[in-house]
Amino acid sequence: NETIIDFKNGIWRQGAYTGQPLRFIMFSALNHHSTYCGMTSTVKNYLGIADLSGGPDPHSGGLLTGSYYNFHSFPFDKWAPGPRPGMLGKAVGFFMKSIRKADLNITTAEWLGLVSRTEPPVARTRAVLASTDPVALDFHGAKYLLYPNSKLWIHNPEDERSPLYQYLLECARAGGGIIDETQVAVKSYDLGRQRFQKEKELVLRAERQWGTDFKMLLKYFVLRMGMV
């Protein structure tokens, strides 16, 4: 018998919804991702849930049918040079509120890509993050892991100019979670020391490996100097 998982309404089998409990767990990785969103982690990972047929841009093949576009195309604007910061978060927040939000979000941060998702330079923070709130989780990962190691303004979730701040804010406003960290309880456990960390110990500065790819190193330098 064919079983279909409907994100909004649950499990469908033999012509009807079963009412069977369904748990949705989101797994993501924490890395740099472009100058229009800054970072990829839990919130941006939602763009991988839905159909990406036709490519990401509705004005160059991303149209699905009629006036419907694939989910990934929402950050784009025909009149803007590329994806618009903030639109990504608003689209994902709307999806979370109207369709479904994960019951648990788990982010791996063993290695952090500082200017890429696949190539050095990288920082090895040896961390795993988990939360029921995707916005709070991404805010924490950016503030205490990625930004302290990359020192790139586009990774700073508290810099109102940064694309990361803009899309987390819009996601929170659309009902995706909490961006104000004073409203979030954080528990951080250090396995090496076998104890919970204090607030002043939350920043994880790690060993960085720079690699030998000239283009990646140049990209880091350009971003570090704020040339974008």
N, C-alpha and C positions, 0 to 999 in steps of 0.2 A: 504494500500500500504506500502511495506517495504521501510524504509529509512536507508541508510548506510552512516556513516560518514567516509570519507577517509581523514586522517590527511593532506595529501599532496594536494589533488585535490578538496576537499570540499564535498558537499552533493550529494549523488547518489540516484536517485529515478526513477522508471519506465524505467530502462535501459539506463539512461544518467545522466551526471552531470547537476545539476540545475542552477549553477551559483549564487545560493542564498548565501548571506553573512554568513560567519561562524566565530564566535568568540570563541577562546580557552582561558579559564582562568584556571591557575594552582593554586591549593590550596595545601599548605604543612605545616608541623609543624617543628619547630626548636629543634633538640635534638642531643645528642651524638649518634654516630653510628660506632662502631668497630675501630680497630687500623689501618685498611687499607684505610679508608676514613675520619675518625675523626668525621665528622658531617653529618647529613642528614638534608636537607632543600629543596630548589627549584630544584637545579641541579640534585641531586640524585633522586628526586621524579620522574624524567623522566623515570627511570628504571621500574616504575610501569605502564607505558602506554602500552607497548607491551606485547606480549604473553610470559609467563614464563613457558610454558609447559616443563616438563622434569627436572625441577630444574635449578639452576643457573650455574652449572659447566658443560661445554661441554664435559669434560672428565669423567663425571659420570652421564650421562643421559640428559644433556642439549642440545643435538643435536636435531634439529627439523626435517630436512629432507636433504638428500644429504650432501652438505658442508655448510648448513645453520644452524646457532645457534640462540638461543633466545637472545634478546637484553641484558639481565642481565648477560650473560656469558662473555661479552667482557672484564671485569676487570681481568679475569683469564688467567693464563699462565701455560701450562702443566709442564714447567720446574721450576716454582717458587712455593714456599710453600704458596699457597693461592693467593688472588687477588693482583695484582700489583698496587700500588698507581699511580695515573695519568692516567691509561688506562680508568678508569671509565669516567673521564672528557672528554677525547678525543672522546670516543664513543658517549656521550651525545651531545657534541658540533657538531659532524658530523651530528647527527640526527636533531639538531636544524637548521643547515645550509641547509641540503639537503631535509628534510621532512617538519618540521614545528616547529616554536617557539611560545610559548604562547603569546597572545596579552597582557596579564596582569598576573603577579605573585603575589599571596598573601600568606604571611607566618604568621601563628599564633605562638606567643611566650608568651602566658599567663604563661605557665610553661615550663621550660627548663630542660630536662633530662640531668644530668651532666655525667652519665656513662651508661645510659640506655634510651630507648624510652618509658618505661612503669613503671619504679620503681624509688624511691628515691635513692640517694640524688637528689633534684631538687631545682631550683631557680624560684621564681615567679616574673617575670619582667613585667607582665601585658602589653605586647606590641603586636602590629600588624604591620607588614611591608608590603609594596607594591611597586612594580617597574615593568617596562617593560623590564628590564635587569636582567636576572636570576643570572648571575655571580656577578654583582654589589650588588644585594640583598643579596646573600649568604655571600659575603665578609663583608658587613656591619653587618649582623646578627652575624657572628662569632666574628668580631673585637670588636663590641660594646655591645654585649649581652652575648653570650655563653662563650667566652674566659675570660672576666673579672670576671665571676662568677665561672667557673670551675677551672681556672688557670692551665689547662692542655695544654701542648705544642702541642698536636695533634689537638687542637682546634684553634691554632693561625694561621690566614691566611697570616701572614707576615713572618712566620718562614719557610724558604725554605726546612727544613727537614720534616716538617709536611705533612702528607698525604692530608690534606685539601688544603694546599697551592698548592700542586702538581696537584690535580684534578681540582681545579678552574683555575689554569694557563693553563692546557691543554685544558680545555673547552673553555677558552677565545681564545686561539690560533687557535682552530678549527672553530671559528666563533660564539661561543655561547654568547659572551658578553664582558664586560669591567672589568678587574681586577684592573686597576689603579684607585684608589678612587679619585685622583686629577682631573680625567676627568668626575666625576659624581657629579651632583647637588643633595644635600641631604636636604630634608625638614622634620624636626622632630617636631611634635606638642605634647605638654604636656597637656592632657585633664584636669589633676588636677589643674594646674596653669593657664590654659586657655591662653597659649601663645606658640609661636615657641621657640625651644631651640637653644642656641648658640652652636658652634662647640665643646667647652670644656665641654658641658653638655651631649654629645651624649652617653657616656658610662652609661649603666644602671646596677648598682650593686644592687642586690635584696636580699631579705630575703631568706635564704637557709633552706630547711628542709632535714635532714639527713636520716630519717627513721631508722629502726632497723634491716634491713637485713645485716647480717655479711658479706656475700659474696659481696654485692654491695659496702659496706664500704671498704672492703679489696681491691676490684677492683679500687675504687677511689684512695686509698692510693698508690697502685702499680703504677697507671698511673701518679699520682701527683709526685711521686719520680722519674719518668722517667725510669721505669724499663722495658720498652718495646722498 
